[in-house]
Amino acid sequence: MRFEHCKAILFDLDNTLIVRRMTLQKLAHYVNRFYFSDRPAEHETIARIFGECFQSGYTDLQDCFAAFQLRTGWRHGADYAEFLSMWNFYYPYCTCREPNAESVRELSRMGYRLGILTNGPAVLQQGKVDVAGIRDWFEFVLATGEIGPDKPDPYPFRYVIDKMGLAPQEIVYVGDYPPNDIEAPRRVGMHTVWFSAYAEWDDRFDRAEAEIASLRELPALFPDLRE
């Protein structure tokens, strides 16, 4: 499918332009260093458990931490507050760009306006973008922590519509998480593309207008505005 009348493309961040699983693999190195230095023979297993416990970006982080403590037999004196400080400092530093993210730059060369709209605190999300080295690809990077409620609330989408001065039907939203990235933008009138590489579909919702398994597939969905 080609989006013939669109002028702008918005992107989710986590598990769309960056990959949480790969980031957690890097972060596990610091977790082992700080909290399991006395158990070096178990570091590989602990890293695997860490990835499993924290894989979902939509589960409360404190609940993930509690599950991780239980599964690893946590013996360190650090509490959740200390762990959270470590997470907030090192997680952005460990950010891993999606291997095919470079493909989105072709959309800019084709004449489309590009932006990022992501849930989360501004410092954390903006830091991820900087570490990934993708900020200059986009007209703007907006974290919901800067403006109000998170997706799937309609407000952040309407905020961006007003910011760009476009009609909602002139914007396509690309993301991985059906409730936030497909259903929510569709409800405000945007077009949608589901990125399936790191997610499973939620059958409670109607499918997106287009689906891609690789970001390399994205430019082919759009006409070249320079022609």
N, C-alpha and C positions, 0 to 999 in steps of 0.2 A: 504493500500500500504506500502511496505517496501523498504527503500532506501539501496539497497544491496551494493553499492560501495562507500558510503560516509564515510568520516573520521572525519568530523567536523560539528558542528551545531552552527550557529550564531543566536542571539536573538535581536529583538527590545527590548526597555525598557518599555516605557510608554504604558499602557493598554496591556502589554504582561507579563512582570515580576512584574510590579507594577500597581496599579489601580488608575487612575486619579480621578474617582468619589469618592472613599473612602478618598483620600488625600484631595480633596476639602472640604469634610465634616469636617475634622479636621481643615483645614485652616479657615473655616468659623467662628470658635470659636474666632480666633484672629481678624478677620475682624469685628466681632461684638464688641469685646473688645475695639479696637482702634477707630472705626469710628461710632459706633452706641450705645455707652454706655448710651446715654440719651433716648434710645428707647427699653428698655429691653422686653417689651411686644411683640415686633415685631421680636425678634431674630430668632425664628424658621422660620418665613416667609422669613426673610432676608437671612438666611442660604440656604433655598431652592432656592431663586432667584440667589444667588451667584453661586450655583452649576449649575444651568441652563445656566447662562451667560458665565461661564468659562469652560463648559464641553468639548468643542472641543479644542484639542491641536493644531489645524491647522488654527484657526481664530486668526487674529492679536490681541495681548493682549490689546492694547490700545482701539481697537474697543469693546472688551469684557467689558472693564472698563467703556466706555461711555454708553453701554447698561445697565450695572449694576447701574450706577448713575441715569439714567433715570427711571428705574423700581423701584428703592428704594426711589426716592426723596432725593437724596444725599444732605446733608446739611453741611457736614464736610469741613473744609478748605483745606484738603489735595488735592494736584493735582496728576496727573498721575505719575509724577516722584517720589513722596513720596510713593505712593501706590506700584510702581514697586520695590522700595527698600525693602518695607515690604514683598512683594511677594518673591523676590529673597532670602531673609533671612529665612523666615518661611516655604516656600513651601518644600524645601528638608527635613526639620525637621519633616514635617507632612507626609512624604512618607509612603504609605501603601503597603506592599508586597502582591502580588496576592495570594489568599488563597491556591492555589495548586502549588505554585512555587517550593516547595520542590521536586516535581516530576522530575524536570530537573536534579537533582543530580544523579538520577539513570542512566542518559545518560553518565555521567562521569565514573560511576562505570562499565558501559558497554564498556568502552574503547574509547569514543569519546572526541575529543578536543572541548571545549566550549568557546564561546566569546560573548561579547555584542557589537553591533554597533548601536548607537543611535544618532538621531539628537539633536542639542542643544549646549549651552555653556558648556564648560568643568566643571566649578565650580558647576553649577546647577546639571548637570547630574551625575557627579561623587559623589556629595553629596547625591543624591537620592539613589545611589547604596550602599553607606556606611550606611545610615540610615536603608535601607531595610535589611542590614546584609547579602548580597549575594556576596560580592566581591570575597571571597575565593572560590566560586564555579566555577570561570571562569579563563581561561588562561589570558585574558585581557579584559578590559572595555575601549571602545573607543568612545568618543563623537566627532561628526563632527566638533565642534568648535575648536578642537585641530589640525585638518588637512586640512580644506578647506570647500568646498561646502557641503550642506546638501543633504541627500537622497531626491528625486530620482536621483540626479546626479550620474553617474556611478563611479565617482572617489573614494568615500569612500569604495565602494565594491571592486574595483580593488586594493586599498591600502591594504585592509585586506587580499585579495588573496595573494598578494606579501608577506605580513607580515607573513602569515602562511606557505608559501612555498608549497601550494597545488594547484591543478587544480580547476577551478571553479565548475566543475561537481562533485567534492569530498566534496562540502560544501552544507549544507541545511540552508536556512534562514527562521526563524520563526517570524511572526509578525502579527499585526492586521490591518494595513492600506494598502489597496490594491495597491495604486499608488507607495508608498515608499517601502513596505515590500514584495510585490509579483511581480509586474510588473518590478520594477527596478532591483532586484537581478536576475530575470529570464533573463533579457536582457544581463547580463554579463555572463550567463551560469550556474548560481547556481540553485539548486533545491529549492522548496518553500513549506512551510506549512502555511496555513492561520489559525490564532487563532481568532475565531468568537465570543468569550464571550462578548466582549465590542464594537463590530463594526458591520456594515452592509456591505454587498458586494457592490462593485461599478461595475455595469454591463458594463462599458466601457472596462473592462479588461477580459481576459481569466482567468478561475478559476485556483487556485493553484493545485499542484499535490496531495496534501492532505489537509484536513480541520479538525480541532479539535475544540470542544466547551469547553474542559477542558484540562489543562496541564497534567492531569493524563493520558490522552490518548496518549501522545507523545511517551513514550518509546516503546509502542507496534508497532510503525511504523518502528522501526529500529532493525536490527539483532544485537545480542550480539557479539561484536568483540573479546571477550575473548574465544569464543567457537572455 
